[in-house]
Amino acid sequence: MGKDYYKTLGIPKGSNEEEIKKAYRRMALRFHPDKNKDPSAEEKFKEIAEAYEVLSDPKKRVVYDQLGEEGLKTGGSSSSGPPGSSSYHYTFHGDPHATFASFFGGSNPFDMFFGSNQQDAEMDEDDPFTHFGRQFGFPGGMNNGFPGEGRRRRGVPSERLGTNRKQQDPPVVHELKVSLEEIFHGCTKRMKITRRRLNPDGRSMRTEDKILNIVIKKGWKEGTKITFPKEGDETPENIPADIAFVLKDKGHAHFKRDGSNIIYNCKISLKEALCGCTVSIPTLENRVISLPCHDIIKPGTVKRLRGEGLPFPKNPSQRGDLIVEFSVRFPDRIPPQSREIIRQHLPQS
């Protein structure tokens, strides 16, 4: 014998749409695994979701009323069945949490009583593909969804807002770490996201992957935001959130960034500082510039190599400077005879 969806929701067969919604809301909140710790709650929660998916959809409900669960799922025939029912097949998507999230507009109704423990996942700075499926998807439960998904008002079901007008979720913002070389040359980052999207029926949802191509232009400054409109999770109750990436400079082995300038710390010995030297300065283009230093170099001395920095964002044909900051390495000790010679030859002041 097939499942009795009306019995599962605790309603009579002739119940209207509003009564079905009220029954699902009551039963789903009662048996949600986050609230009900009974071992059988998870399975009951799934049965409730399946019953609601069928009875809240007029087409599925007609087929179910005529042919029962088996006829609904196998496309069985019936002489008294509705037109086309023999070719209708239905399979529950298997994710009761998706049904729950869709019903409540992505909000967690327990939040307004207990708060939420949701935290944004960290992006892997070296492998941008590592965590995106987990960050942007909605697998597993109402606390694992797209950050900010469906939150017009925390914990308040959409039916209680007094309006059917969809509102857009807040933007979802993540750091995107880039190297100075990538800023120097410009690059394109490919980010894979996993998100939920509505099916053509406007009620059920599917999970899909998408690649976002982030074009980073030469010289872009840290803090530049790249926005992809409406690429977040989609439910019947919301307008998908924008996804935004904010540029963050990666640390560099040789340079620090100062706007369109780059700073290189050049360490020289005390002898080189006093007697002069020629130092080799690396660049972002993998060239090496020889910089003669004939004057005495004091700690903190700065020399500027014009046009060897990063491109200007608004005029990439022009570039900032490479600023060389000198630090002097002093010896840990000096032999007595050398100290006397230095004392004799250095000025008193």
C-alpha positions as CSV (number, residue, x, y, z in Angstrom):
1,M,0.0,0.0,0.0
2,G,1.3,3.4,-0.9
3,K,1.9,6.3,1.5
4,D,-1.0,8.3,2.8
5,Y,0.3,11.9,2.4
6,Y,-2.9,13.3,4.0
7,K,-2.3,11.2,7.1
8,T,1.4,12.2,7.2
9,L,0.4,15.8,7.5
10,G,-2.6,15.1,9.8
11,I,-5.2,16.6,7.5
12,P,-8.4,15.3,5.8
13,K,-8.4,14.6,2.0
14,G,-10.4,17.7,1.2
15,S,-8.1,20.2,2.8
16,N,-7.4,23.4,0.9
17,E,-4.1,25.0,0.1
18,E,-3.9,27.1,3.3
19,E,-4.7,24.1,5.5
20,I,-1.9,22.1,3.8
21,K,0.5,25.0,4.4
22,K,-0.4,25.3,8.1
23,A,-0.1,21.5,8.5
24,Y,3.3,21.4,6.9
25,R,4.5,24.3,9.0
26,R,3.3,22.7,12.2
27,M,4.7,19.2,11.4
28,A,8.0,20.4,10.0
29,L,8.8,22.5,13.0
30,R,7.8,19.7,15.3
31,F,10.0,17.0,13.7
32,H,12.9,19.1,12.4
33,P,16.1,17.3,13.5
34,D,17.6,20.5,14.9
35,K,14.7,20.6,17.4
36,N,13.6,17.0,17.7
37,K,16.4,14.7,18.9
38,D,14.3,11.5,18.5
39,P,16.2,9.1,16.2
40,S,13.1,8.7,14.0
41,A,12.7,12.5,13.5
42,E,14.9,12.7,10.5
43,E,12.9,10.1,8.6
44,K,9.6,11.6,9.7
45,F,10.9,15.1,8.6
46,K,11.6,13.6,5.2
47,E,8.1,12.0,4.9
48,I,6.5,15.4,5.8
49,A,8.5,17.2,3.2
50,E,7.5,14.6,0.5
51,A,3.9,14.8,1.5
52,Y,3.9,18.6,1.3
53,E,5.7,18.6,-2.1
54,V,2.9,16.5,-3.6
55,L,-0.2,18.0,-1.9
56,S,0.9,21.6,-2.4
57,D,1.3,21.1,-6.2
58,P,-2.1,20.9,-7.9
59,K,-1.0,18.7,-10.7
60,K,0.8,16.2,-8.5
61,R,-2.2,16.2,-6.1
62,V,-4.7,15.3,-8.8
63,V,-2.6,12.4,-10.0
64,Y,-2.0,11.3,-6.4
65,D,-5.7,11.5,-5.5
66,Q,-6.6,9.3,-8.6
67,L,-3.7,6.9,-8.7
68,G,-2.1,7.0,-5.2
69,E,1.6,7.1,-4.5
70,E,2.6,4.2,-6.7
71,G,0.7,5.6,-9.7
72,L,2.2,9.0,-9.1
73,K,5.8,7.7,-9.1
74,T,5.5,5.0,-11.7
75,G,3.2,6.6,-14.2
76,G,0.6,3.8,-13.7
77,S,-2.6,4.0,-15.7
78,S,-6.2,4.3,-14.4
79,S,-9.4,4.4,-16.5
80,S,-10.7,7.1,-14.2
81,G,-7.4,9.0,-14.0
82,P,-7.0,12.6,-15.2
83,P,-5.9,13.2,-18.8
84,G,-2.2,12.6,-19.2
85,S,-1.8,11.0,-15.8
86,S,-0.5,7.7,-17.2
87,S,2.6,9.5,-18.5
88,Y,3.2,11.5,-15.3
89,H,6.2,10.5,-13.3
90,Y,7.2,12.1,-9.9
91,T,10.3,11.4,-7.8
92,F,10.9,13.2,-4.5
93,H,14.2,15.1,-4.7
94,G,15.3,13.6,-1.3
95,D,16.3,16.8,0.4
96,P,13.7,17.8,3.1
97,H,15.9,20.7,4.2
98,A,15.5,22.2,0.7
99,T,11.8,22.0,1.0
100,F,12.0,23.5,4.5
101,A,14.2,26.4,3.3
102,S,12.0,27.1,0.3
103,F,8.9,27.2,2.5
104,F,10.4,29.6,5.0
105,G,12.1,31.7,2.4
106,G,15.6,30.6,3.4
107,S,15.2,31.8,7.0
108,N,15.7,29.6,10.0
109,P,12.6,30.0,12.1
110,F,14.6,28.8,15.2
111,D,17.0,31.7,14.9
112,M,14.6,34.2,16.5
113,F,14.6,32.0,19.7
114,F,18.0,30.4,19.8
115,G,20.2,32.4,17.4
116,S,22.3,31.0,14.6
117,N,25.6,29.3,14.6
118,Q,26.3,29.8,10.9
119,Q,29.8,31.1,10.1
120,D,31.2,32.0,6.7
121,A,33.8,29.6,5.5
122,E,37.3,30.8,4.8
123,M,38.5,30.9,1.2
124,D,41.7,29.0,0.5
125,E,44.1,31.7,-0.7
126,D,46.1,29.4,-2.9
127,D,43.3,27.1,-4.3
128,P,40.1,29.1,-5.0
129,F,38.3,26.0,-6.0
130,T,38.7,24.2,-2.7
131,H,35.8,25.4,-0.6
132,F,33.4,27.1,-3.1
133,G,31.0,24.3,-3.3
134,R,30.6,24.3,0.5
135,Q,30.5,28.1,0.7
136,F,28.0,28.9,-1.9
137,G,25.9,25.8,-2.0
138,F,22.9,24.8,0.1
139,P,23.5,21.1,0.9
140,G,22.7,19.5,4.1
141,G,20.6,21.9,6.1
142,M,19.3,25.3,6.9
143,N,22.5,26.4,8.7
144,N,24.7,25.4,5.7
145,G,23.1,27.5,3.1
146,F,24.3,30.4,1.1
147,P,25.4,33.1,3.6
148,G,22.6,35.6,3.9
149,E,20.3,33.6,1.7
150,G,16.6,34.4,1.9
151,R,17.0,36.7,5.0
152,R,14.5,39.5,4.5
153,R,13.8,39.3,8.2
154,R,15.6,36.7,10.3
155,G,13.3,33.9,11.5
156,V,10.1,35.3,10.0
157,P,8.3,33.1,7.4
158,S,7.5,34.9,4.2
159,E,3.7,34.2,4.7
160,R,3.8,36.4,7.9
161,L,5.4,39.4,6.2
162,G,2.1,40.5,4.7
163,T,3.4,40.8,1.1
164,N,4.2,38.5,-1.8
165,R,6.7,40.8,-3.3
166,K,10.1,39.2,-3.6
167,Q,13.1,41.0,-2.1
168,Q,16.7,40.5,-2.9
169,D,19.0,38.9,-0.4
170,P,22.0,40.9,0.9
171,P,25.2,40.6,-1.2
172,V,27.6,37.8,-0.4
173,V,31.1,39.2,-0.2
174,H,34.4,37.3,-0.2
175,E,38.0,38.2,-0.3
176,L,40.0,37.3,-3.4
177,K,43.7,37.2,-2.8
178,V,45.9,38.2,-5.8
179,S,49.7,38.4,-6.2
180,L,51.5,41.6,-7.2
181,E,52.5,39.8,-10.4
182,E,48.8,39.2,-11.2
183,I,48.1,42.9,-10.6
184,F,51.0,43.9,-12.7
185,H,50.1,41.8,-15.8
186,G,46.3,41.5,-15.2
187,C,44.7,38.1,-15.1
188,T,41.4,36.2,-15.1
189,K,40.4,34.0,-12.1
190,R,38.0,31.2,-12.6
191,M,35.8,30.5,-9.5
192,K,33.5,27.5,-9.3
193,I,30.3,28.0,-7.2
194,T,27.6,25.5,-6.3
195,R,24.2,27.0,-5.9
196,R,20.4,26.2,-5.8
197,R,18.2,27.3,-8.7
198,L,14.5,27.0,-9.3
199,N,13.2,24.5,-11.7
200,P,10.7,25.5,-14.4
201,D,7.8,24.6,-12.1
202,G,8.7,27.6,-9.9
203,R,8.6,25.5,-6.7
204,S,11.2,22.8,-6.6
205,M,14.9,23.5,-6.8
206,R,18.0,21.9,-8.3
207,T,21.7,22.1,-7.5
208,E,24.0,23.4,-10.2
209,D,27.6,24.4,-10.6
210,K,28.7,27.5,-12.4
211,I,32.1,29.0,-13.3
212,L,32.5,32.8,-12.6
213,N,35.2,34.4,-14.7
214,I,36.7,37.3,-12.7
215,V,38.7,39.7,-15.0
216,I,41.3,41.5,-12.9
217,K,42.7,44.5,-14.8
218,K,46.2,45.9,-14.6
219,G,47.0,48.0,-11.5
220,W,43.7,47.4,-9.7
221,K,44.0,48.5,-6.1
222,E,43.4,46.4,-3.0
223,G,39.7,46.8,-2.0
224,T,38.4,46.8,-5.6
225,K,35.1,45.0,-5.7
226,I,33.9,42.8,-8.6
227,T,30.2,42.0,-8.5
228,F,28.2,39.3,-10.2
229,P,24.5,40.3,-10.0
230,K,21.9,37.7,-8.9
231,E,24.3,34.7,-8.9
232,G,23.4,33.4,-5.5
233,D,20.8,30.8,-4.3
234,E,17.3,31.1,-5.7
235,T,14.1,30.1,-4.0
236,P,10.4,30.8,-4.7
237,E,10.5,33.5,-2.1
238,N,13.6,35.5,-3.0
239,I,15.6,37.3,-5.6
240,P,19.1,35.8,-5.7
241,A,21.8,37.7,-3.9
242,D,24.7,39.3,-5.7
243,I,28.1,37.6,-5.3
244,A,31.0,40.1,-4.8
245,F,34.7,39.6,-4.6
246,V,37.0,42.1,-2.9
247,L,40.6,42.2,-4.0
248,K,43.2,41.5,-1.3
249,D,47.0,41.7,-1.9
250,K,48.9,38.5,-1.2
251,G,52.2,38.9,0.7
252,H,55.2,39.0,-1.5
253,A,58.8,37.7,-1.0
254,H,60.4,41.0,-2.0
255,F,58.0,43.9,-2.3
256,K,55.4,45.7,-0.3
257,R,52.7,47.7,-2.1
258,D,51.9,51.4,-1.6
259,G,49.2,52.2,-4.1
260,S,50.8,52.1,-7.5
261,N,54.3,52.1,-6.0
262,I,56.1,49.1,-4.7
263,I,58.7,49.1,-1.9
264,Y,61.9,47.0,-1.8
265,N,64.0,46.7,1.3
266,C,67.7,46.6,0.4
267,K,70.1,45.4,3.1
268,I,73.7,46.5,2.8
269,S,76.7,46.1,5.1
270,L,78.2,49.0,7.1
271,K,81.3,48.9,4.8
272,E,79.0,49.2,1.7
273,A,77.1,52.0,3.4
274,L,80.3,54.0,4.1
275,C,82.4,53.2,1.1
276,G,79.9,52.9,-1.7
277,C,78.6,50.0,-3.6
278,T,76.3,48.9,-6.5
279,V,73.2,46.9,-5.5
280,S,71.0,44.7,-7.6
281,I,67.3,45.5,-7.4
282,P,64.7,42.9,-8.6
283,T,61.6,44.0,-10.5
284,L,58.1,42.5,-11.1
285,E,59.2,41.8,-14.7
286,N,62.0,39.5,-13.5
287,R,64.6,42.0,-14.6
288,V,67.4,43.1,-12.3
289,I,68.4,46.8,-12.1
290,S,71.9,47.8,-11.0
291,L,71.8,50.7,-8.7
292,P,75.1,52.5,-8.0
293,C,75.4,54.1,-4.6
294,H,78.4,56.5,-4.4
295,D,77.3,58.6,-1.4
296,I,77.2,57.4,2.2
297,I,74.0,55.4,2.8
298,K,72.4,56.1,6.1
299,P,69.8,53.7,7.6
300,G,66.4,54.7,6.1
301,T,67.9,56.2,3.0
302,V,65.4,56.0,0.1
303,K,66.1,55.9,-3.6
304,R,63.4,55.9,-6.3
305,L,63.4,54.0,-9.6
306,R,60.8,55.9,-11.7
307,G,58.3,53.9,-13.7
308,E,59.2,50.5,-12.2
309,G,56.1,50.1,-10.1
310,L,52.6,48.9,-10.9
311,P,50.4,50.3,-13.7
312,F,48.0,53.1,-12.8
313,P,44.5,51.6,-12.8
314,K,43.0,54.4,-14.9
315,N,46.0,54.7,-17.2
316,P,47.8,51.3,-17.4
317,S,50.4,52.6,-19.9
318,Q,51.9,54.6,-17.0
319,R,53.4,53.1,-13.9
320,G,54.3,54.0,-10.3
321,D,57.8,53.8,-8.9
322,L,59.9,51.2,-7.3
323,I,61.0,52.7,-4.0
324,V,64.3,51.3,-2.5
325,E,64.6,51.6,1.2
326,F,68.0,50.9,2.7
327,S,68.8,49.2,5.9
328,V,72.4,48.9,7.1
329,R,73.7,45.7,8.7
330,F,76.0,46.6,11.6
331,P,78.7,44.1,12.6
332,D,78.3,42.3,15.9
333,R,81.9,43.1,16.9
334,I,85.0,44.9,15.6
335,P,88.6,43.8,16.3
336,P,90.5,46.3,18.6
337,Q,93.0,47.2,15.9
338,S,90.2,48.0,13.4
339,R,88.3,50.0,15.9
340,E,91.4,52.2,16.5
341,I,91.8,52.8,12.8
342,I,88.1,53.7,12.5
343,R,88.4,56.1,15.5
344,Q,91.3,57.8,13.9
345,H,89.7,58.3,10.5
346,L,86.1,59.1,11.2
347,P,85.1,62.7,12.1
348,Q,84.3,63.5,15.6
349,S,80.8,64.7,14.8
